[in-house]
Amino acid sequence: MIPLIGGAIGLFAATVNAVGIGATAGMGYGLGRKYGRKMCEFAETMESRMINLITTPPE
C-alpha cells in the first residue's frame, strides 16, 4: 500500500513539474515574440527617420 501512495505522489510531482516547464516555455516564447516585434518596429522607425534625414534636401 505504501509503495502505491509513494508512486502516486511521485507521478503527481512529475506532472506538476512537466506542466510548470511547459508553462514557462510558453511564456518565454510569447514574451520573446512580443518584445522582439517591438524592437524590430523601433529599429525600422529609426531607419526610416535616418533615411528621411539623409535624403531630404535642405530648404
PDB file of N, CA, C and O in Angstrom:
ATOM      1  N   MET A   1       0.818  -1.196   0.000  1.00  0.00           N
ATOM      2  CA  MET A   1       0.000   0.000   0.000  1.00  0.00           C
ATOM      3  C   MET A   1       0.865   1.266   0.000  1.00  0.00           C
ATOM      4  O   MET A   1       0.563   2.231  -0.702  1.00  0.00           O
ATOM      5  N   ILE A   2       1.949   1.253   0.798  1.00  0.00           N
ATOM      6  CA  ILE A   2       2.813   2.426   0.880  1.00  0.00           C
ATOM      7  C   ILE A   2       3.521   2.695  -0.455  1.00  0.00           C
ATOM      8  O   ILE A   2       3.614   3.856  -0.853  1.00  0.00           O
ATOM      9  N   PRO A   3       4.028   1.664  -1.168  1.00  0.00           N
ATOM     10  CA  PRO A   3       4.637   1.952  -2.475  1.00  0.00           C
ATOM     11  C   PRO A   3       3.630   2.560  -3.468  1.00  0.00           C
ATOM     12  O   PRO A   3       4.011   3.372  -4.311  1.00  0.00           O
ATOM     13  N   LEU A   4       2.369   2.178  -3.375  1.00  0.00           N
ATOM     14  CA  LEU A   4       1.345   2.728  -4.249  1.00  0.00           C
ATOM     15  C   LEU A   4       1.135   4.217  -3.971  1.00  0.00           C
ATOM     16  O   LEU A   4       1.002   5.011  -4.902  1.00  0.00           O
ATOM     17  N   ILE A   5       1.107   4.588  -2.714  1.00  0.00           N
ATOM     18  CA  ILE A   5       0.957   6.003  -2.341  1.00  0.00           C
ATOM     19  C   ILE A   5       2.186   6.791  -2.770  1.00  0.00           C
ATOM     20  O   ILE A   5       2.068   7.900  -3.291  1.00  0.00           O
ATOM     21  N   GLY A   6       3.375   6.212  -2.551  1.00  0.00           N
ATOM     22  CA  GLY A   6       4.615   6.870  -2.966  1.00  0.00           C
ATOM     23  C   GLY A   6       4.667   7.061  -4.482  1.00  0.00           C
ATOM     24  O   GLY A   6       5.114   8.103  -4.963  1.00  0.00           O
ATOM     25  N   GLY A   7       4.214   6.068  -5.226  1.00  0.00           N
ATOM     26  CA  GLY A   7       4.180   6.173  -6.685  1.00  0.00           C
ATOM     27  C   GLY A   7       3.201   7.235  -7.154  1.00  0.00           C
ATOM     28  O   GLY A   7       3.475   7.961  -8.110  1.00  0.00           O
ATOM     29  N   ALA A   8       2.056   7.327  -6.482  1.00  0.00           N
ATOM     30  CA  ALA A   8       1.063   8.340  -6.849  1.00  0.00           C
ATOM     31  C   ALA A   8       1.593   9.742  -6.565  1.00  0.00           C
ATOM     32  O   ALA A   8       1.373  10.662  -7.353  1.00  0.00           O
ATOM     33  N   ILE A   9       2.284   9.906  -5.453  1.00  0.00           N
ATOM     34  CA  ILE A   9       2.865  11.212  -5.118  1.00  0.00           C
ATOM     35  C   ILE A   9       3.974  11.555  -6.113  1.00  0.00           C
ATOM     36  O   ILE A   9       4.091  12.702  -6.543  1.00  0.00           O
ATOM     37  N   GLY A  10       4.781  10.570  -6.475  1.00  0.00           N
ATOM     38  CA  GLY A  10       5.840  10.794  -7.461  1.00  0.00           C
ATOM     39  C   GLY A  10       5.274  11.164  -8.823  1.00  0.00           C
ATOM     40  O   GLY A  10       5.799  12.054  -9.492  1.00  0.00           O
ATOM     41  N   LEU A  11       4.211  10.489  -9.239  1.00  0.00           N
ATOM     42  CA  LEU A  11       3.567  10.800 -10.512  1.00  0.00           C
ATOM     43  C   LEU A  11       2.966  12.203 -10.482  1.00  0.00           C
ATOM     44  O   LEU A  11       3.056  12.934 -11.469  1.00  0.00           O
ATOM     45  N   PHE A  12       2.359  12.582  -9.367  1.00  0.00           N
ATOM     46  CA  PHE A  12       1.799  13.927  -9.224  1.00  0.00           C
ATOM     47  C   PHE A  12       2.902  14.983  -9.303  1.00  0.00           C
ATOM     48  O   PHE A  12       2.737  16.006  -9.968  1.00  0.00           O
ATOM     49  N   ALA A  13       4.017  14.738  -8.632  1.00  0.00           N
ATOM     50  CA  ALA A  13       5.135  15.691  -8.662  1.00  0.00           C
ATOM     51  C   ALA A  13       5.709  15.815 -10.068  1.00  0.00           C
ATOM     52  O   ALA A  13       6.047  16.919 -10.496  1.00  0.00           O
ATOM     53  N   ALA A  14       5.827  14.710 -10.792  1.00  0.00           N
ATOM     54  CA  ALA A  14       6.343  14.748 -12.160  1.00  0.00           C
ATOM     55  C   ALA A  14       5.390  15.505 -13.080  1.00  0.00           C
ATOM     56  O   ALA A  14       5.824  16.240 -13.967  1.00  0.00           O
ATOM     57  N   THR A  15       4.090  15.320 -12.862  1.00  0.00           N
ATOM     58  CA  THR A  15       3.098  16.024 -13.672  1.00  0.00           C
ATOM     59  C   THR A  15       3.144  17.521 -13.421  1.00  0.00           C
ATOM     60  O   THR A  15       3.108  18.308 -14.367  1.00  0.00           O
ATOM     61  N   VAL A  16       3.225  17.923 -12.160  1.00  0.00           N
ATOM     62  CA  VAL A  16       3.313  19.346 -11.824  1.00  0.00           C
ATOM     63  C   VAL A  16       4.586  19.937 -12.418  1.00  0.00           C
ATOM     64  O   VAL A  16       4.561  21.056 -12.930  1.00  0.00           O
ATOM     65  N   ASN A  17       5.686  19.216 -12.359  1.00  0.00           N
ATOM     66  CA  ASN A  17       6.945  19.678 -12.933  1.00  0.00           C
ATOM     67  C   ASN A  17       6.829  19.860 -14.444  1.00  0.00           C
ATOM     68  O   ASN A  17       7.283  20.872 -14.977  1.00  0.00           O
ATOM     69  N   ALA A  18       6.231  18.899 -15.136  1.00  0.00           N
ATOM     70  CA  ALA A  18       6.085  18.981 -16.592  1.00  0.00           C
ATOM     71  C   ALA A  18       5.188  20.146 -16.993  1.00  0.00           C
ATOM     72  O   ALA A  18       5.492  20.857 -17.950  1.00  0.00           O
ATOM     73  N   VAL A  19       4.097  20.346 -16.280  1.00  0.00           N
ATOM     74  CA  VAL A  19       3.194  21.458 -16.584  1.00  0.00           C
ATOM     75  C   VAL A  19       3.897  22.787 -16.313  1.00  0.00           C
ATOM     76  O   VAL A  19       3.731  23.742 -17.071  1.00  0.00           O
ATOM     77  N   GLY A  20       4.670  22.852 -15.250  1.00  0.00           N
ATOM     78  CA  GLY A  20       5.413  24.081 -14.946  1.00  0.00           C
ATOM     79  C   GLY A  20       6.446  24.407 -16.006  1.00  0.00           C
ATOM     80  O   GLY A  20       6.590  25.568 -16.391  1.00  0.00           O
ATOM     81  N   ILE A  21       7.165  23.409 -16.485  1.00  0.00           N
ATOM     82  CA  ILE A  21       8.156  23.622 -17.539  1.00  0.00           C
ATOM     83  C   ILE A  21       7.471  24.072 -18.824  1.00  0.00           C
ATOM     84  O   ILE A  21       7.953  24.979 -19.502  1.00  0.00           O
ATOM     85  N   GLY A  22       6.354  23.445 -19.160  1.00  0.00           N
ATOM     86  CA  GLY A  22       5.613  23.831 -20.360  1.00  0.00           C
ATOM     87  C   GLY A  22       5.089  25.254 -20.272  1.00  0.00           C
ATOM     88  O   GLY A  22       5.145  25.999 -21.250  1.00  0.00           O
ATOM     89  N   ALA A  23       4.581  25.636 -19.109  1.00  0.00           N
ATOM     90  CA  ALA A  23       4.070  26.993 -18.935  1.00  0.00           C
ATOM     91  C   ALA A  23       5.192  28.016 -19.031  1.00  0.00           C
ATOM     92  O   ALA A  23       5.021  29.073 -19.639  1.00  0.00           O
ATOM     93  N   THR A  24       6.324  27.711 -18.442  1.00  0.00           N
ATOM     94  CA  THR A  24       7.469  28.626 -18.511  1.00  0.00           C
ATOM     95  C   THR A  24       7.962  28.776 -19.944  1.00  0.00           C
ATOM     96  O   THR A  24       8.266  29.884 -20.386  1.00  0.00           O
ATOM     97  N   ALA A  25       8.041  27.678 -20.662  1.00  0.00           N
ATOM     98  CA  ALA A  25       8.488  27.741 -22.055  1.00  0.00           C
ATOM     99  C   ALA A  25       7.508  28.537 -22.912  1.00  0.00           C
ATOM    100  O   ALA A  25       7.928  29.333 -23.752  1.00  0.00           O
ATOM    101  N   GLY A  26       6.217  28.333 -22.710  1.00  0.00           N
ATOM    102  CA  GLY A  26       5.214  29.076 -23.460  1.00  0.00           C
ATOM    103  C   GLY A  26       5.256  30.558 -23.156  1.00  0.00           C
ATOM    104  O   GLY A  26       5.121  31.384 -24.059  1.00  0.00           O
ATOM    105  N   MET A  27       5.442  30.902 -21.895  1.00  0.00           N
ATOM    106  CA  MET A  27       5.515  32.309 -21.510  1.00  0.00           C
ATOM    107  C   MET A  27       6.771  32.952 -22.095  1.00  0.00           C
ATOM    108  O   MET A  27       6.720  34.086 -22.570  1.00  0.00           O
ATOM    109  N   GLY A  28       7.884  32.247 -22.064  1.00  0.00           N
ATOM    110  CA  GLY A  28       9.120  32.773 -22.634  1.00  0.00           C
ATOM    111  C   GLY A  28       8.999  32.988 -24.130  1.00  0.00           C
ATOM    112  O   GLY A  28       9.494  33.984 -24.658  1.00  0.00           O
ATOM    113  N   TYR A  29       8.353  32.072 -24.809  1.00  0.00           N
ATOM    114  CA  TYR A  29       8.147  32.204 -26.251  1.00  0.00           C
ATOM    115  C   TYR A  29       7.268  33.419 -26.553  1.00  0.00           C
ATOM    116  O   TYR A  29       7.571  34.201 -27.454  1.00  0.00           O
ATOM    117  N   GLY A  30       6.193  33.569 -25.806  1.00  0.00           N
ATOM    118  CA  GLY A  30       5.276  34.692 -26.028  1.00  0.00           C
ATOM    119  C   GLY A  30       5.931  36.033 -25.751  1.00  0.00           C
ATOM    120  O   GLY A  30       5.770  36.976 -26.525  1.00  0.00           O
ATOM    121  N   LEU A  31       6.665  36.123 -24.659  1.00  0.00           N
ATOM    122  CA  LEU A  31       7.341  37.383 -24.342  1.00  0.00           C
ATOM    123  C   LEU A  31       8.437  37.687 -25.356  1.00  0.00           C
ATOM    124  O   LEU A  31       8.641  38.845 -25.719  1.00  0.00           O
ATOM    125  N   GLY A  32       9.138  36.664 -25.813  1.00  0.00           N
ATOM    126  CA  GLY A  32      10.169  36.866 -26.823  1.00  0.00           C
ATOM    127  C   GLY A  32       9.588  37.396 -28.124  1.00  0.00           C
ATOM    128  O   GLY A  32      10.172  38.279 -28.752  1.00  0.00           O
ATOM    129  N   ARG A  33       8.450  36.866 -28.529  1.00  0.00           N
ATOM    130  CA  ARG A  33       7.795  37.373 -29.744  1.00  0.00           C
ATOM    131  C   ARG A  33       7.335  38.807 -29.564  1.00  0.00           C
ATOM    132  O   ARG A  33       7.499  39.638 -30.457  1.00  0.00           O
ATOM    133  N   LYS A  34       6.755  39.096 -28.395  1.00  0.00           N
ATOM    134  CA  LYS A  34       6.214  40.437 -28.145  1.00  0.00           C
ATOM    135  C   LYS A  34       7.316  41.488 -28.172  1.00  0.00           C
ATOM    136  O   LYS A  34       7.228  42.471 -28.909  1.00  0.00           O
ATOM    137  N   TYR A  35       8.345  41.278 -27.371  1.00  0.00           N
ATOM    138  CA  TYR A  35       9.402  42.276 -27.287  1.00  0.00           C
ATOM    139  C   TYR A  35      10.305  42.265 -28.509  1.00  0.00           C
ATOM    140  O   TYR A  35      10.878  43.300 -28.851  1.00  0.00           O
ATOM    141  N   GLY A  36      10.448  41.134 -29.174  1.00  0.00           N
ATOM    142  CA  GLY A  36      11.195  41.080 -30.417  1.00  0.00           C
ATOM    143  C   GLY A  36      10.511  41.903 -31.501  1.00  0.00           C
ATOM    144  O   GLY A  36      11.168  42.605 -32.270  1.00  0.00           O
ATOM    145  N   ARG A  37       9.188  41.811 -31.556  1.00  0.00           N
ATOM    146  CA  ARG A  37       8.443  42.602 -32.530  1.00  0.00           C
ATOM    147  C   ARG A  37       8.568  44.087 -32.234  1.00  0.00           C
ATOM    148  O   ARG A  37       8.732  44.894 -33.149  1.00  0.00           O
ATOM    149  N   LYS A  38       8.492  44.454 -30.946  1.00  0.00           N
ATOM    150  CA  LYS A  38       8.634  45.866 -30.573  1.00  0.00           C
ATOM    151  C   LYS A  38      10.018  46.406 -30.940  1.00  0.00           C
ATOM    152  O   LYS A  38      10.135  47.527 -31.435  1.00  0.00           O
ATOM    153  N   MET A  39      11.061  45.617 -30.700  1.00  0.00           N
ATOM    154  CA  MET A  39      12.413  46.046 -31.041  1.00  0.00           C
ATOM    155  C   MET A  39      12.567  46.182 -32.551  1.00  0.00           C
ATOM    156  O   MET A  39      13.224  47.110 -33.023  1.00  0.00           O
ATOM    157  N   CYS A  40      11.977  45.281 -33.303  1.00  0.00           N
ATOM    158  CA  CYS A  40      12.064  45.337 -34.767  1.00  0.00           C
ATOM    159  C   CYS A  40      11.339  46.577 -35.291  1.00  0.00           C
ATOM    160  O   CYS A  40      11.852  47.263 -36.175  1.00  0.00           O
ATOM    161  N   GLU A  41      10.160  46.871 -34.758  1.00  0.00           N
ATOM    162  CA  GLU A  41       9.423  48.061 -35.187  1.00  0.00           C
ATOM    163  C   GLU A  41      10.197  49.331 -34.839  1.00  0.00           C
ATOM    164  O   GLU A  41      10.228  50.272 -35.633  1.00  0.00           O
ATOM    165  N   PHE A  42      10.816  49.366 -33.676  1.00  0.00           N
ATOM    166  CA  PHE A  42      11.606  50.528 -33.281  1.00  0.00           C
ATOM    167  C   PHE A  42      12.795  50.718 -34.217  1.00  0.00           C
ATOM    168  O   PHE A  42      13.094  51.840 -34.626  1.00  0.00           O
ATOM    169  N   ALA A  43      13.469  49.625 -34.554  1.00  0.00           N
ATOM    170  CA  ALA A  43      14.619  49.708 -35.463  1.00  0.00           C
ATOM    171  C   ALA A  43      14.183  50.188 -36.844  1.00  0.00           C
ATOM    172  O   ALA A  43      14.877  50.992 -37.465  1.00  0.00           O
ATOM    173  N   GLU A  44      13.046  49.705 -37.328  1.00  0.00           N
ATOM    174  CA  GLU A  44      12.548  50.151 -38.622  1.00  0.00           C
ATOM    175  C   GLU A  44      12.175  51.630 -38.595  1.00  0.00           C
ATOM    176  O   GLU A  44      12.420  52.346 -39.566  1.00  0.00           O
ATOM    177  N   THR A  45      11.586  52.093 -37.497  1.00  0.00           N
ATOM    178  CA  THR A  45      11.236  53.507 -37.372  1.00  0.00           C
ATOM    179  C   THR A  45      12.493  54.371 -37.387  1.00  0.00           C
ATOM    180  O   THR A  45      12.538  55.395 -38.070  1.00  0.00           O
ATOM    181  N   MET A  46      13.509  53.962 -36.638  1.00  0.00           N
ATOM    182  CA  MET A  46      14.757  54.726 -36.616  1.00  0.00           C
ATOM    183  C   MET A  46      15.417  54.729 -37.997  1.00  0.00           C
ATOM    184  O   MET A  46      15.964  55.744 -38.427  1.00  0.00           O
ATOM    185  N   GLU A  47      15.362  53.591 -38.685  1.00  0.00           N
ATOM    186  CA  GLU A  47      15.938  53.514 -40.022  1.00  0.00           C
ATOM    187  C   GLU A  47      15.234  54.475 -40.979  1.00  0.00           C
ATOM    188  O   GLU A  47      15.890  55.193 -41.733  1.00  0.00           O
ATOM    189  N   SER A  48      13.913  54.490 -40.949  1.00  0.00           N
ATOM    190  CA  SER A  48      13.180  55.386 -41.855  1.00  0.00           C
ATOM    191  C   SER A  48      13.436  56.847 -41.508  1.00  0.00           C
ATOM    192  O   SER A  48      13.491  57.686 -42.408  1.00  0.00           O
ATOM    193  N   ARG A  49      13.594  57.172 -40.231  1.00  0.00           N
ATOM    194  CA  ARG A  49      13.916  58.551 -39.843  1.00  0.00           C
ATOM    195  C   ARG A  49      15.290  58.955 -40.372  1.00  0.00           C
ATOM    196  O   ARG A  49      15.462  60.059 -40.887  1.00  0.00           O
ATOM    197  N   MET A  50      16.252  58.069 -40.244  1.00  0.00           N
ATOM    198  CA  MET A  50      17.600  58.370 -40.733  1.00  0.00           C
ATOM    199  C   MET A  50      17.608  58.535 -42.252  1.00  0.00           C
ATOM    200  O   MET A  50      18.273  59.430 -42.774  1.00  0.00           O
ATOM    201  N   ILE A  51      16.882  57.688 -42.956  1.00  0.00           N
ATOM    202  CA  ILE A  51      16.817  57.789 -44.404  1.00  0.00           C
ATOM    203  C   ILE A  51      16.162  59.116 -44.802  1.00  0.00           C
ATOM    204  O   ILE A  51      16.621  59.780 -45.732  1.00  0.00           O
ATOM    205  N   ASN A  52      15.097  59.500 -44.102  1.00  0.00           N
ATOM    206  CA  ASN A  52      14.437  60.779 -44.402  1.00  0.00           C
ATOM    207  C   ASN A  52      15.369  61.958 -44.141  1.00  0.00           C
ATOM    208  O   ASN A  52      15.361  62.930 -44.896  1.00  0.00           O
ATOM    209  N   LEU A  53      16.165  61.884 -43.089  1.00  0.00           N
ATOM    210  CA  LEU A  53      17.115  62.982 -42.810  1.00  0.00           C
ATOM    211  C   LEU A  53      18.194  63.089 -43.884  1.00  0.00           C
ATOM    212  O   LEU A  53      18.618  64.184 -44.251  1.00  0.00           O
ATOM    213  N   ILE A  54      18.627  61.932 -44.378  1.00  0.00           N
ATOM    214  CA  ILE A  54      19.703  61.925 -45.369  1.00  0.00           C
ATOM    215  C   ILE A  54      19.188  62.319 -46.750  1.00  0.00           C
ATOM    216  O   ILE A  54      19.845  63.079 -47.461  1.00  0.00           O
ATOM    217  N   THR A  55      18.026  61.814 -47.132  1.00  0.00           N
ATOM    218  CA  THR A  55      17.538  62.045 -48.497  1.00  0.00           C
ATOM    219  C   THR A  55      16.757  63.339 -48.671  1.00  0.00           C
ATOM    220  O   THR A  55      16.579  63.788 -49.803  1.00  0.00           O
ATOM    221  N   THR A  56      16.287  63.951 -47.598  1.00  0.00           N
ATOM    222  CA  THR A  56      15.523  65.186 -47.720  1.00  0.00           C
ATOM    223  C   THR A  56      16.469  66.335 -48.042  1.00  0.00           C
ATOM    224  O   THR A  56      17.410  66.591 -47.290  1.00  0.00           O
ATOM    225  N   PRO A  57      16.231  67.031 -49.152  1.00  0.00           N
ATOM    226  CA  PRO A  57      17.114  68.149 -49.496  1.00  0.00           C
ATOM    227  C   PRO A  57      16.866  69.338 -48.557  1.00  0.00           C
ATOM    228  O   PRO A  57      15.723  69.584 -48.170  1.00  0.00           O
ATOM    229  N   PRO A  58      17.896  70.061 -48.193  1.00  0.00           N
ATOM    230  CA  PRO A  58      17.720  71.235 -47.320  1.00  0.00           C
ATOM    231  C   PRO A  58      16.939  72.323 -48.041  1.00  0.00           C
ATOM    232  O   PRO A  58      17.098  72.523 -49.245  1.00  0.00           O
ATOM    233  N   GLU A  59      16.112  73.010 -47.310  1.00  0.00           N
ATOM    234  CA  GLU A  59      15.285  74.047 -47.917  1.00  0.00           C
ATOM    235  C   GLU A  59      15.843  75.431 -47.639  1.00  0.00           C
ATOM    236  O   GLU A  59      15.270  76.428 -48.078  1.00  0.00           O
TER     237      GLU A  59
END
